[in-house]
């Protein structure tokens, strides 16, 4: 049953990419904007007694069509066999995570020395298109034990039309199953951006679960010759490891943070500044709704890192 949906996903993805990838702006975002406007129109019509019944009926029909299409195009992929079933069992200890954190600290410090900086000494991306091309290339090198997905050479990465709003929601990127576009917020700090694109490319491959997309993004970026993609991937991995043990050994986390290189400290300060600038009710609202969405699709909540760490530790071993 799931295999049939996976095959159908590959077919519709290829068709959608051929139809929409060449268009320079996000077709999916435009589609969402039009649908949202039409739904808002129907809701306003519901307040008029004469058209209330017909408007409610139209809204329910539209919502059901969208939900059914979403499930056929994407939702059923949440029921694929988890990646973790392909990896050997391993106890995920605090000692093991500390060892990995120290390793990725040194990797980050070394890689950070070779990236481009702006006038303030903060990591900046020189060419996002070269990173997108590298991600597509690295997908062809994914271990067969992890992925047997069909890799497309079509570049269907798009900067979101809602980038200004996204900065206030905490959403870094998303995959649009109706157009097969991998969306990202181009206003993100450069330390976030390459790994975010790699993460969304994993959804584009057909990995629906968020933490599995993180893991595929990690595999895509961790050994890449593209220094920007590799640094962003290593830095994400380090931060995730630290987040996983901040409540178990706060002193160790503080030790790692103090031993960041000067460049890494500047990047971290810029990330914190970006987050503080865009905090607010919208951020809290989308954090809650995203958490509920993940749990409704058989996933851990948005603040949980254990599954990615499980995959990382098992794969490293």
C-alpha positions in Angstrom: 0.0 0.0 0.0 2.7 2.5 1.1 4.9 1.4 -1.8 2.1 2.4 -4.2 1.9 5.8 -2.7 5.7 6.2 -2.9 5.6 5.3 -6.6 2.7 7.8 -7.1 4.7 10.4 -5.3 7.6 10.0 -7.7 5.3 10.4 -10.7 3.5 13.5 -9.5 6.7 15.1 -8.2 8.3 14.7 -11.6 5.3 16.1 -13.4 5.0 19.1 -11.0 8.7 19.8 -11.2 8.6 19.8 -15.0 5.6 22.2 -14.9 6.7 24.6 -12.2 10.5 24.5 -11.6 11.3 26.8 -14.5 9.1 29.6 -13.1 11.3 32.1 -11.2 8.8 32.6 -8.3 7.0 30.2 -6.0 3.9 28.9 -7.7 2.9 27.1 -4.5 2.9 30.3 -2.5 0.8 32.0 -5.1 -1.6 29.0 -5.0 -1.8 29.3 -1.2 -2.4 33.0 -1.5 -5.3 32.5 -3.9 -6.8 29.7 -1.9 -6.6 31.7 1.3 -8.2 34.7 -0.3 -11.0 32.5 -1.6 -11.6 30.8 1.7 -11.6 34.2 3.4 -14.2 35.4 0.9 -16.4 32.3 1.7 -16.1 32.9 5.4 -17.2 36.5 5.0 -20.2 35.3 3.0 -21.2 33.0 5.8 -22.2 36.1 7.9 -24.9 36.9 5.3 -28.0 34.9 5.9 -29.0 34.7 2.2 -25.7 33.0 1.1 -24.6 31.3 4.4 -25.6 27.7 3.6 -24.1 27.8 0.1 -20.9 29.4 1.3 -20.4 26.9 4.1 -21.0 24.0 1.7 -18.4 25.5 -0.8 -15.9 26.0 2.0 -16.3 22.4 3.3 -16.0 20.9 -0.3 -12.8 22.9 -0.9 -11.3 21.9 2.4 -12.1 18.3 1.8 -10.6 18.4 -1.7 -7.4 20.0 -0.4 -7.1 17.5 2.4 -7.7 14.5 0.2 -5.1 15.8 -2.4 -2.6 16.5 0.4 -3.0 13.0 1.7 -2.5 11.4 -1.8 0.4 13.6 -2.7 2.2 13.7 0.6 0.4 12.6 3.8 0.7 8.9 3.3 4.5 9.1 3.2 4.5 9.6 6.9 3.7 5.9 7.2 6.8 4.7 5.4 9.2 2.4 7.2 11.3 4.6 9.4 15.0 5.1 8.6 15.9 3.9 12.1 14.7 0.4 11.1 17.6 0.2 8.6 20.3 1.0 11.2 21.7 -1.2 14.0 20.4 -0.8 17.5 22.6 1.3 19.8 22.2 2.7 23.3 22.2 6.5 23.0 24.2 7.6 26.1 25.2 11.0 27.4 28.9 10.0 27.1 28.4 9.1 23.4 26.7 12.5 22.7 29.5 14.4 24.5 32.1 12.6 22.4 30.2 13.6 19.2 29.8 17.2 20.4 33.5 17.5 21.0 34.2 16.1 17.6 31.8 18.4 15.8 33.1 21.4 17.7 36.5 20.8 16.2 35.1 20.1 12.7 33.1 23.4 12.9 36.1 25.4 14.1 38.2 24.1 11.2 35.5 24.5 8.5 34.6 28.0 9.8 38.1 29.2 9.0 37.5 28.9 5.2 34.0 30.5 4.8 33.3 34.0 3.5 32.6 36.8 6.0 30.9 40.1 5.8 32.4 43.4 7.0 31.3 42.5 10.6 33.0 39.1 10.5 29.8 37.1 10.2 29.5 34.1 7.9 27.8 35.0 4.6 26.8 32.9 1.6 28.4 33.9 -1.7 26.2 31.9 -4.0 23.0 30.1 -2.9 22.6 28.6 -6.4 25.9 26.7 -6.2 24.7 25.3 -2.9 21.4 24.2 -4.4 23.3 22.4 -7.2 25.7 20.8 -4.8 22.7 19.5 -2.7 21.2 17.8 -5.8 24.6 16.3 -6.6 25.2 15.0 -3.0 21.8 13.3 -3.0 23.1 10.9 -5.6 25.7 9.8 -3.1 23.4 8.9 -0.3 24.1 5.4 1.2 21.8 2.8 -0.4 21.2 1.4 3.1 19.5 4.7 4.0 17.8 5.8 0.8 16.7 4.1 -2.3 14.7 7.2 -3.5 14.9 8.4 -7.0 17.1 11.6 -7.2 16.0 14.3 -9.6 18.4 16.6 -11.3 15.7 19.3 -11.6 16.4 22.4 -9.4 13.0 23.3 -7.8 14.3 25.3 -4.8 12.4 28.5 -4.4 12.7 31.5 -2.0 9.3 31.9 -0.3 7.1 34.8 -1.2 6.2 34.9 2.5 9.8 35.4 3.7 9.0 38.5 5.7 6.2 36.7 7.6 8.2 33.5 8.0 10.9 35.4 9.9 8.3 36.0 12.6 7.0 32.5 12.7 10.1 30.4 13.4 9.5 28.5 10.1 12.8 28.2 8.2 11.4 26.4 5.2 8.7 24.0 3.9 7.9 21.6 1.1 4.9 22.3 -1.0 3.4 18.9 -2.0 1.0 20.6 -4.5 3.9 21.9 -6.7 6.9 19.9 -5.5 8.8 23.1 -4.7 11.2 23.2 -1.8 10.7 26.6 -0.1 13.1 28.5 2.1 13.3 31.9 3.8 16.1 33.7 2.1 16.3 36.2 5.0 17.7 33.6 7.4 21.2 34.0 8.8 23.7 32.3 6.5 24.5 29.8 9.2 20.9 28.5 9.0 20.3 28.7 5.3 22.4 25.9 3.5 21.2 23.2 5.9 17.6 24.5 5.7 17.8 24.0 1.9 19.3 20.5 2.4 16.5 19.7 4.8 13.8 20.8 2.4 15.5 18.8 -0.4 15.1 15.7 1.8 11.3 16.3 1.8 11.6 16.7 -2.0 13.1 13.3 -2.1 10.2 11.8 -0.2 11.2 11.8 3.4 8.2 13.2 5.2 9.2 13.0 8.9 11.0 16.2 10.1 13.8 14.5 12.0 14.4 12.1 9.1 14.7 15.1 6.8 17.2 16.5 9.2 19.2 13.3 9.0 19.1 13.2 5.2 20.1 16.8 5.1 23.0 15.9 7.4 24.2 13.1 5.1 23.9 15.5 2.1 26.0 18.2 3.7 28.4 16.7 6.2 31.0 15.5 3.6 30.3 18.0 0.9 33.2 19.8 -0.7 31.1 23.0 -0.7 32.5 24.7 2.4 29.3 26.7 3.1 27.0 23.7 3.0 29.4 21.7 5.2 29.8 24.3 7.8 26.1 24.9 8.1 25.5 21.1 8.4 28.3 20.6 11.0 27.0 23.7 13.0 23.4 22.4 12.9 24.6 19.0 14.2 26.6 20.5 17.0 23.7 22.7 18.1 21.4 19.8 18.0 23.7 17.7 20.1 24.0 20.5 22.7 20.2 21.0 22.8 19.8 17.3 23.5 21.8 17.4 26.7 21.4 21.0 28.0 19.1 19.7 30.8 21.4 16.7 31.6 24.8 18.5 31.8 24.5 22.2 31.5 28.2 22.7 32.5 29.4 20.7 29.5 27.2 22.7 27.2 28.6 25.9 28.6 32.1 24.5 28.1 31.5 23.8 24.4 30.0 27.3 23.9 33.0 28.9 25.5 35.3 27.0 23.2 33.6 28.1 20.0 36.0 29.9 17.7 35.7 33.7 17.4 33.9 33.3 14.1 31.4 30.8 15.5 30.7 33.1 18.4 29.9 35.9 16.0 27.6 33.7 14.0 25.9 32.6 17.2 25.4 36.2 18.3 24.0 37.1 14.9 21.5 34.1 15.1 20.4 35.2 18.6 19.9 38.8 17.4 17.8 37.5 14.4 15.6 35.4 16.7 15.1 38.2 19.3 14.3 40.7 16.6 11.5 38.4 15.2 10.0 37.1 18.5 6.4 37.7 19.3 2.9 36.2 19.4 3.1 35.0 15.8 6.2 33.0 16.6 4.5 31.4 19.6 1.3 30.7 17.6 3.2 28.9 14.8 5.4 27.1 17.3 2.2 25.6 18.9 0.5 24.8 15.6 3.7 23.2 14.2 4.0 21.1 17.3 0.4 19.9 17.0 0.9 19.2 13.2 4.0 17.0 13.9 2.3 15.0 16.6 -0.8 14.5 14.4 1.5 12.9 11.8 3.1 10.3 14.1 6.2 12.5 14.8 7.8 14.0 17.9 7.0 17.6 18.8 9.0 20.4 17.3 11.2 20.9 20.4 12.3 17.2 20.5 15.7 16.2 19.1 16.0 12.6 20.2 15.1 10.9 16.9 17.7 12.8 14.9 20.3 12.1 17.6 19.3 8.4 17.6 19.9 8.3 13.8 23.1 10.2 14.0 24.6 8.0 16.8 23.6 4.8 15.1 24.9 5.9 11.8 28.2 7.1 13.2 28.7 3.7 14.8 
